[in-house]
Amino acid sequence: MNIFLSAKRVFCHLALLLLLASSLPLHATENQTATPSSALIVSGGSTVSIPDGFVQKVIKKGETLSKICNADSTARIIFMKVNRVDERHFPAGREALVPIDVNKAMRYTPVPETLADSRGEREIRIFIDLQYFGAYEGGKLLFWGPVSSGKKQKPTPPGKYFVNYKERFRRSLKYENAPMPFSINYNRGFFIHQQSLPGRPASHGCVRLLQVDAERLFFWSQRRDPVTVVTKL
């Protein structure tokens, strides 16, 4: 029975993500590639506007993710993805992008739609400066999500790697047996896996993902798929 419920949960997550991915635009604009946390802040000397379908607001203390998103599960996922947080790190008291038009908000893509330097049929690309990843097929974006890479003292090393192996249930051998669900090993002791997402680089070098993204990336990726970690676009 537990196996059946787990499979059902995974299927529901994947179905919702497929719905989100199918709404991605064919072409991202300059405004759409802005980092959410600096939506109205000067970026490289120019002001970046808020993406269509969102408003930027200060989340009041006492507000909840469900209330902000009007109990809309799709809006909740969009909120977490765009603001790079999980439910435990709901940004109360801080500015955040809030989806007000789900159809428009689903078209937001913070990473490149195509890769001029694609490395293969499937590729995972981690954008450290943006704190997002993109999953590409034939150089075209299939789906994306937020990451939390290594903090300053333990940075995630840039470079060109490959998927070495995957482990559905893994625990850290180095950091107090910490859980690392949906682990993808790509560089010696470095993994891509589901873990806490506070909206900033905070790991010991691994690349953390939301659970819905970690599950989809785990089942989509294959051994020897390229993994590319870049510091800047």
N, C-alpha and C positions, 0 to 999 in steps of 0.2 A: 504493500500500500504506500509506504514512504517513497519507494522508487517511482511509483506512478505519479504521486503528487509533485515530486521533484521534476520529473520529465514534463509534466503539465505546466509547471511554473516557467521552466526554460522555454517551452514552446510559446507561451504568452509573451515573454520578454522579447523573443526573436521576432514574433509577428509585429509587435509594436514598433520595434526598431526598423523593420522592413518598411513599415508605413512611413516612418520619418524619412528614411533614405530615399524612398521613391519620390518624395516631394522636393528633393534638392534641385537647385537651378542648374541650367546648363553652363552658366557663366557667373562667376562671382564678381562683384564690383569692388572698387577700392574701399568703399565704406564698409562693405560686408566683411572684409578681412581684418577689421579693427579688433583689437583685444577688448572684450567686454568691460574689464575693469578700468579701461581708459577711454570709454566711449565718447566722453565730452572733453577729454584732456588733450593738450597739444601733443601730437605724435610726429616727430621729425620736423617740427616747425609748422605743421599744418593741423587745423582742427578736424577731428573725425566726428561724423554724425552718428546718431543712434540708428541701428538697423531697422528696416521696416518691420512692423508688427510688434515692436517693443516700446516700452517707456522706461526711463531711468528714474528710480525713486529710492528714497531712504526707507529701508524696512523698519517699521516701528517695532519696538519691543512689545512682545505679546502677540504679534502677528505670527501665523503659522504658514508653512508651505502650502497646505491645503487651502487655507483661506485666501492667500495671495493669488492662487491659481484657480479659485472658484471650484475646488474639488475635481478639476479636470486632470486626469492622469497623464494625458499627453502634454499638457502645459507644464505639469510638474517635472517631467523628464526634460523638456526643453529648458526650463529654468535651471535645473541642476547642470545640464550640459553647458549652457552658455556662460553661467557664472562659475563653472568649474568647482562645484561643491557637491557633497552628498547631503543626505537629510540631517546627519549629525552636525553639520557645519552650516546650517541655515544662517545667513548673514544678518541677524537681527541688529539693528542700530547702524547698519552700513548701507552704502549705495549698491544697488543691483539692477540688472536688466530684467524687467518683468514682461512676459509675453501677454499682449492684450488682443492680438489677432493670431490665433494658432496657425491658420493657413499660411499667412505671410511669414510668421516666425519660423515655421518649419523649413522655409527656403533659405534661411541664414546659413552660410558656410564660412567659418573662420579660417579655413585652410585652402590651399590651391585646389582648383577643380581638376587640373591636369598637371602631370609631371613631365617636364621637358627631358629630364634625365632619369626616366623610369628604369628600374633594374630588373624587371621581369613581369611575368604574368600576374603575380600577386606581390604586393609590397606593403609593409607596414612602415610608415614614416612618422617619426616623433619630432615635433617642432618645439624645441626647448623654450625659445623666446615667447612663443604664443601659448605654451602649456596646453597644446592639443595634439592629437594624433590623427592621421588619416589612413584609411585602408583603401588601397588602390588596386584596380584590376586593369591590366593593359595600360597603365599610366593614367587612368580616369578614376576619380574619387567615387567610392562605393558607399562608405559611411565614415563618420568621424566621431570624436568624443574628447572630453577633457582629460588631462593627465595631471599628476603631481610628481614631478621628477625629483632628483636629488637636491637637497639643500646645499647651501654654499660650501659647507665644510665637507660634504660628501657628494659632489656633483655627479650627474649621469654623464659618462664620457661620450662625446660625439664620435661618429664613425660609421663604417659600413659593416654590417653583420648579417647573420642568417639565423633562422629558427633552428636551434639545436635539438630541443625536445620540449614536450609539454607534460604538465602534471595537473590533473583536475583538482586534487587535494594535496597541498604541499604546506609544510611549515618551515619557518626559517631555522637554519642550523646555526645561525650567527646571532640572531636577535630574539632571545627568550622564547623560542618556539612559536613566534608570531604566525598567525594564519596567512597564507598566500594563495587564495583560491584562484583557479583558472590560470595557473602559472605558465608562462612561455619563456623559456631560457634562450637568450640570444647572444650572450657574451660572458663566458665564465660564470661569476657569481651574480650577474645582473639578470633580472627577470622583468617581464611585463605581467602584472597581476592585479586582481581586485584588492583594494585596501582603502584606508581613510583618504578622503579628498577634501582638504581644507581651503582650496582656492589659490594655492601657492606651492612652490617647490618645498617639499617637507620630508622626503624619503631619505633613506641611507644610500641612494644611488639607483634603486629600482624605479620602474615607471608604474605608478599606481593608476588604476582606472575605476570608473563607476562599475557596479556589478553588471548592469545590463550590457555595457560595452565590453567588459572582460569576458563575459559568456559568449557574446557574438564573435569577438576576435579569436577566442580559443577554438571554437568549432569551425570558423572560417579558414584560419591559417593552417599551413601544412609545413612539415619538416623541410628545411632548406629554402623556405621563402625568405627573400631579402628583408632585413630590418635596417632602416637608415635613421640615424639620430643626427639631427642638424641643430645648430645653435641659432641660426638666422635663416630667413627665407633667401 
